[in-house]
């Protein structure tokens, strides 16, 4: 199958699967209500209200947090729990145990001049909230998800550079590239991950958030004047800034690479690129003029990605009060704090000051994206609802309680959607690929109903769409497990059935199928794919680079 056979302008429409249109129902992946900060409650008099949780030892203080964190687990929120209840518990904790009224978690006068250099008034206002909001609840849920993704990605890795590289591939593989940002929808990071899609900036945001769970700082590097495809991630490890391209989903390759590795395993550092500008020229090839050059990197902006709550004192106090089993990260200090010089100082001092003269900004993109996802309406809301529909599947029914109707057909009573596909995708993101694959197999089987059963139109559509999603994510699970031959076959099956349904997902399936073939030893097939197919503009440098790399591996193998 070639890219030329697939119309790139084809839009994802529900008529492709069923030939009908419908008004999608909202799935609680998260809700889309505009958040409102719960009102501050007046602290009660007495010693208990003036004492922090750590000082009081009050078991209720621990239960507020433990119960809230449990409700905000990715496996529960939106599936078996809502958002308001855990946020309410956290706000109970703020005035009963957290001293938020007597000692508000706000910026001090001495901190304000520093923060005003880097944050907007809107960001500062969100940092100074003294109660937890619905957006905070989503951030805590996302942090737990990213922590699970981090643990899944770094298993077996022995050093931070290996961990950073493995986590990068894990994030890029789980989020298929949306090459045209005009097609991007206002989604939250949780939704990027569940749907498995993202623009370069959205994919970078997820990866940087996953790295934060490792307590490794990472930043975006971009030109002062934004340009398409000129976007890199810099990961700060020891005294180096390692470079990764979220557009191509590949690290920038250091000069020295293991000769027989199908993909890049050794990322280049910023210092490497400054010293050897040809690294970028060789990597990007004919497209080098449209991508970052070493010279442009010297004047690039350094962008810190994160929601305003991540820098806030309320998240710091909450993280300090988590139990030992709750190992996820909620806070990163931008300024000096308790012996840590802070994120901004880390940027300015790393690598003997390699970024000292760079302009540093704290991006407003994450806050804007979250606000947009909460306020989505109209056609965009309808599209997102359609995307959420399959994650409600399957809908159970009792075949033993069927009622015969005229014409030999039968009716049954349908139950509530089980959201099994949503649970399975969450399980996969958190690292349990085997369990997810088994569940995806049954999801595909559940798309078939008895021929004499009267099935509501929306229910049938939901199951058909769920089968399509399951087919792709099953292939992805095999790919992540390193079952390369099986993954290649599964991606091929997906393309055979669903190639015309979703162009972005189709592109990702073909790309990963080629890599699977190469890893499985079918280098000629993989080389033929990248040589004969014309990728979209965003991915143009990747195919020639991989073709050259794989040809070298094949030639070396043939001379042995």
LINQUIGI-V404332 format. One record per residue. N is the residue number from 0. PSI is psi as a letter, one per 30 degrees, with the letter a starting at -180 (999 if undefined). OMEGA is omega in radians with two decimals (999 if undefined). Layout:
# LINQUIGI-V404332
n | psi | omega
N | PSI | OMEGA
N | PSI | OMEGA
This chain:
# LINQUIGI-V404332
n | psi | omega
0 | k | -3.13
1 | l | 3.12
2 | f | -3.12
3 | f | -3.13
4 | f | -2.98
5 | j | 3.14
6 | k | -3.08
7 | f | -3.11
8 | f | -3.10
9 | k | 3.13
10 | l | 3.06
11 | j | 3.10
12 | l | -3.10
13 | f | -3.14
14 | f | 3.11
15 | e | -3.10
16 | e | -3.02
17 | f | -3.13
18 | g | 3.12
19 | l | 3.07
20 | l | 3.10
21 | l | 3.04
22 | j | -3.04
23 | k | 3.07
24 | k | 3.11
25 | k | 3.03
26 | k | -3.08
27 | h | 3.05
28 | e | 2.17
29 | l | 3.13
30 | l | -3.05
31 | h | 3.08
32 | k | 3.09
33 | k | -3.05
34 | k | 3.04
35 | k | -3.12
36 | k | 3.08
37 | k | -3.10
38 | k | 3.08
39 | k | 3.14
40 | k | -3.11
41 | k | -3.13
42 | k | 3.10
43 | l | 3.10
44 | l | 3.12
45 | l | -3.03
46 | e | -3.04
47 | e | -3.09
48 | f | -3.12
49 | g | -3.05
50 | k | 3.13
51 | l | -3.13
52 | e | -3.08
53 | f | -3.13
54 | e | -3.01
55 | e | -3.06
56 | g | -3.13
57 | k | -3.13
58 | f | 3.10
59 | e | 3.13
60 | e | 3.12
61 | e | -3.09
62 | e | 3.08
63 | e | -3.07
64 | e | -3.10
65 | e | -3.14
66 | e | 3.12
67 | e | -3.13
68 | e | 3.11
69 | e | 3.13
70 | f | -3.10
71 | g | 3.06
72 | k | -3.13
73 | f | -3.14
74 | f | -3.07
75 | e | -3.04
76 | k | -3.10
77 | f | 3.13
78 | e | 3.12
79 | g | 3.10
80 | l | 3.11
81 | a | -3.07
82 | e | -3.02
83 | e | -3.08
84 | e | 3.13
85 | e | 3.10
86 | e | 3.07
87 | e | 3.10
88 | e | 3.13
89 | e | 3.13
90 | f | 2.95
91 | e | -3.14
92 | e | -3.06
93 | e | -3.09
94 | f | 3.10
95 | e | -2.97
96 | f | -2.95
97 | f | 3.11
98 | g | -3.07
99 | f | 3.14
100 | e | -3.14
101 | e | 3.11
102 | i | -3.05
103 | k | 3.14
104 | i | -3.09
105 | l | 3.11
106 | k | 3.06
107 | l | 3.13
108 | e | -3.12
109 | f | 3.14
110 | e | -2.96
111 | e | 3.14
112 | e | 3.13
113 | e | -3.05
114 | e | -3.14
115 | f | 3.07
116 | f | -2.94
117 | f | -3.05
118 | k | 3.09
119 | l | 3.11
120 | e | 3.14
121 | e | 3.11
122 | e | 3.13
123 | e | 3.14
124 | e | 3.13
125 | e | 3.09
126 | e | -3.02
127 | g | 3.09
128 | k | -3.12
129 | g | 3.01
130 | l | 3.12
131 | k | -3.09
132 | l | 3.07
133 | e | 3.10
134 | e | 3.05
135 | e | 3.12
136 | e | 3.11
137 | e | 3.11
138 | e | 3.13
139 | e | 3.06
140 | e | -3.12
141 | e | 3.14
142 | e | 3.09
143 | e | 3.08
144 | e | -3.12
145 | e | 3.10
146 | e | 3.08
147 | e | 3.10
148 | e | 3.13
149 | e | -3.12
150 | e | 3.12
151 | e | -3.03
152 | e | -2.96
153 | g | -3.09
154 | k | 3.09
155 | f | -3.13
156 | k | -2.94
157 | f | 3.14
158 | l | -3.02
159 | e | 3.12
160 | e | 3.08
161 | e | -3.14
162 | e | -3.14
163 | e | -3.13
164 | e | 3.14
165 | e | 3.12
166 | e | 3.11
167 | e | 3.13
168 | e | -3.13
169 | e | 3.14
170 | e | -3.12
171 | e | 3.13
172 | e | -3.11
173 | f | 3.14
174 | j | 3.11
175 | k | -3.08
176 | k | 2.89
177 | j | -2.97
178 | f | -3.13
179 | j | -3.06
180 | f | 3.08
181 | f | 3.13
182 | f | -3.08
183 | k | 3.10
184 | l | 3.13
185 | i | -3.09
186 | l | 3.03
187 | l | 3.11
188 | e | 3.09
189 | e | 3.13
190 | e | 3.05
191 | e | -3.03
192 | e | -3.14
193 | e | -3.14
194 | f | 3.13
195 | h | 3.14
196 | l | 3.06
197 | k | 2.98
198 | l | 3.09
199 | e | -3.12
200 | e | 3.09
201 | e | 3.10
202 | e | 3.11
203 | e | -3.14
204 | e | 3.13
205 | e | -3.12
206 | e | 3.13
207 | e | 3.11
208 | e | 3.09
209 | e | 3.11
210 | e | 3.12
211 | e | 3.09
212 | f | 3.03
213 | f | -3.03
214 | h | 3.03
215 | k | -3.13
216 | k | 3.06
217 | k | -3.07
218 | l | 2.97
219 | k | 3.01
220 | k | -3.13
221 | l | 3.12
222 | l | 3.08
223 | e | 3.03
224 | j | -3.06
225 | k | 3.13
226 | k | 3.13
227 | k | 3.01
228 | f | 3.06
229 | i | -3.08
230 | k | 3.10
231 | l | 3.03
232 | k | 3.04
233 | k | -3.14
234 | k | -3.02
235 | j | -3.13
236 | k | -3.08
237 | c | -3.14
238 | g | -3.10
239 | l | 3.03
240 | j | -3.09
241 | k | -2.95
242 | k | 3.13
243 | k | -3.10
244 | j | -3.12
245 | f | 3.06
246 | e | -3.12
247 | f | -3.06
248 | g | -3.11
249 | k | 2.97
250 | l | 2.94
251 | k | -2.99
252 | k | 2.96
253 | l | -3.11
254 | e | -3.11
255 | j | 3.11
256 | k | 3.00
257 | k | -2.98
258 | f | -3.02
259 | g | -3.11
260 | k | -3.09
261 | e | 3.13
262 | l | -3.13
263 | k | 3.12
264 | f | -3.13
265 | j | 3.12
266 | k | 3.06
267 | l | 3.06
268 | l | 3.09
269 | e | 3.11
270 | e | 3.09
271 | e | -3.09
272 | e | 3.08
273 | e | -3.10
274 | e | -3.09
275 | i | -3.11
276 | f | -3.12
277 | f | 3.10
278 | e | -3.14
279 | e | -3.14
280 | e | 3.14
281 | e | -3.10
282 | e | -3.07
283 | f | 3.05
284 | b | -3.09
285 | f | -3.14
286 | g | -3.05
287 | e | -3.10
288 | f | -3.13
289 | g | -3.13
290 | l | -3.14
291 | k | 2.94
292 | l | 3.11
293 | e | -3.13
294 | e | 3.12
295 | e | 3.14
296 | f | -3.13
297 | f | 3.13
298 | g | -3.10
299 | k | 2.98
300 | k | 3.04
301 | j | -3.01
302 | k | 3.07
303 | k | -3.10
304 | k | 3.07
305 | l | 3.07
306 | l | -3.07
307 | e | -3.13
308 | f | -3.10
309 | f | -3.12
310 | g | -2.94
311 | l | 3.11
312 | f | -3.14
313 | e | 3.08
314 | e | 3.08
315 | e | -3.14
316 | e | 3.12
317 | e | 3.13
318 | e | 3.12
319 | f | -3.08
320 | g | 3.11
321 | l | 3.09
322 | l | -3.09
323 | f | -3.13
324 | f | -3.13
325 | i | -2.96
326 | g | -3.11
327 | l | -3.07
328 | k | 3.14
329 | f | -2.96
330 | k | 2.95
331 | k | -3.14
332 | k | 3.06
333 | e | -3.09
334 | l | 3.12
335 | k | -3.12
336 | k | 3.06
337 | h | 3.08
338 | f | 3.07
339 | k | -3.08
340 | f | 3.09
341 | l | -3.07
342 | e | -3.06
343 | e | 3.08
344 | e | 3.10
345 | e | 3.11
346 | e | -3.03
347 | f | -3.04
348 | f | -3.06
349 | k | 3.06
350 | h | -3.13
351 | h | 3.05
352 | h | -3.09
353 | f | 3.11
354 | g | -3.02
355 | e | -3.08
356 | f | -3.08
357 | k | 3.00
358 | k | -3.12
359 | k | 3.10
360 | k | 2.99
361 | j | -2.99
362 | k | 3.00
363 | f | -3.11
364 | e | -3.12
365 | e | 3.12
366 | e | -3.13
367 | e | 3.14
368 | e | 3.13
369 | e | 3.11
370 | e | -3.14
371 | e | -3.14
372 | f | 3.10
373 | e | -3.01
374 | g | -3.05
375 | k | -3.10
376 | l | 3.03
377 | b | -3.08
378 | e | 3.12
379 | e | 3.10
380 | e | 3.13
381 | e | 3.13
382 | e | -3.14
383 | e | 3.09
384 | e | 3.10
385 | e | 3.12
386 | e | -3.12
387 | f | -3.01
388 | e | -3.08
389 | f | -3.11
390 | f | 3.03
391 | f | -3.04
392 | l | -0.04
393 | l | 3.05
394 | j | -3.08
395 | l | 3.04
396 | l | -3.11
397 | j | -3.10
398 | f | -3.13
399 | f | -3.13
400 | g | -3.09
401 | l | -3.12
402 | k | -3.11
403 | k | 3.13
404 | l | 3.11
405 | k | 3.12
406 | g | 3.10
407 | g | 3.11
408 | l | -3.09
409 | k | 3.01
410 | l | 3.07
411 | l | 3.04
412 | k | -3.10
413 | k | 3.10
414 | a | 3.10
415 | k | 3.08
416 | k | -3.04
417 | f | -3.11
418 | g | -3.11
419 | e | -3.13
420 | e | 3.08
421 | e | 3.12
422 | e | -3.09
423 | e | 3.13
424 | e | 3.09
425 | e | 3.09
426 | e | -3.14
427 | e | 3.14
428 | e | -3.11
429 | f | 2.94
430 | f | -3.10
431 | i | -3.06
432 | e | -3.09
433 | e | 3.13
434 | e | -3.14
435 | e | -3.13
436 | e | 3.12
437 | e | 3.14
438 | e | 3.12
439 | e | 3.11
440 | e | -3.13
441 | e | 3.11
442 | e | 3.11
443 | e | 3.13
444 | e | -3.09
445 | f | 3.11
446 | f | -3.11
447 | k | 3.08
448 | l | 3.04
449 | k | -3.05
450 | f | -3.11
451 | g | -3.11
452 | k | 3.05
453 | j | -3.06
454 | k | 3.07
455 | k | -3.05
456 | e | -3.10
457 | e | 3.13
458 | e | 3.12
459 | e | 3.14
460 | e | 3.12
461 | e | -3.11
462 | e | 3.10
463 | e | 3.12
464 | e | 3.11
465 | e | 3.12
466 | e | 3.10
467 | e | 3.12
468 | e | -3.11
469 | e | -3.14
470 | e | 3.14
471 | e | -3.06
472 | f | 3.02
473 | e | 3.11
474 | e | 3.14
475 | e | 3.11
476 | e | 3.10
477 | e | 3.12
478 | e | -3.12
479 | e | 3.13
480 | f | -3.10
481 | g | 3.07
482 | i | -2.87
483 | e | -3.13
484 | e | 3.11
485 | e | 3.14
486 | e | 3.14
487 | e | 3.12
488 | e | -3.11
489 | e | 3.07
490 | e | 3.11
491 | e | 3.09
492 | e | 3.12
493 | e | -3.10
494 | e | -3.14
495 | e | -3.07
496 | e | -2.92
497 | g | -3.01
498 | e | -3.06
499 | g | -3.08
500 | e | -3.01
501 | j | -3.05
502 | e | -3.12
503 | e | 3.12
504 | e | 3.10
505 | e | 3.11
506 | e | 3.14
507 | e | -3.14
508 | e | -3.14
509 | e | 3.13
510 | e | -3.13
511 | f | 3.08
512 | e | 3.12
513 | e | 3.12
514 | e | 3.11
515 | e | 3.09
516 | e | -3.13
517 | e | 3.14
518 | e | -3.13
519 | g | 3.11
520 | g | 3.12
521 | i | -3.04
522 | e | -3.12
523 | e | 3.10
524 | e | -3.13
525 | e | 3.14
526 | e | 3.13
527 | e | -3.13
528 | e | -3.06
529 | f | 3.14
530 | e | -3.01
531 | f | -3.06
532 | k | 3.13
533 | j | -3.11
534 | l | 3.03
535 | l | -3.06
536 | e | -3.06
537 | e | -3.03
538 | g | -3.03
539 | e | -3.10
540 | f | -3.01
541 | e | -3.02
542 | e | 3.10
543 | e | 3.13
544 | e | -3.12
545 | e | 3.11
546 | e | -3.14
547 | e | -3.12
548 | e | -3.09
549 | e | 3.07
550 | e | 3.13
551 | e | 3.12
552 | e | -3.13
553 | e | -3.13
554 | e | 3.12
555 | e | 3.14
556 | e | -3.09
557 | f | -3.12
558 | f | -3.13
559 | 999 | 999
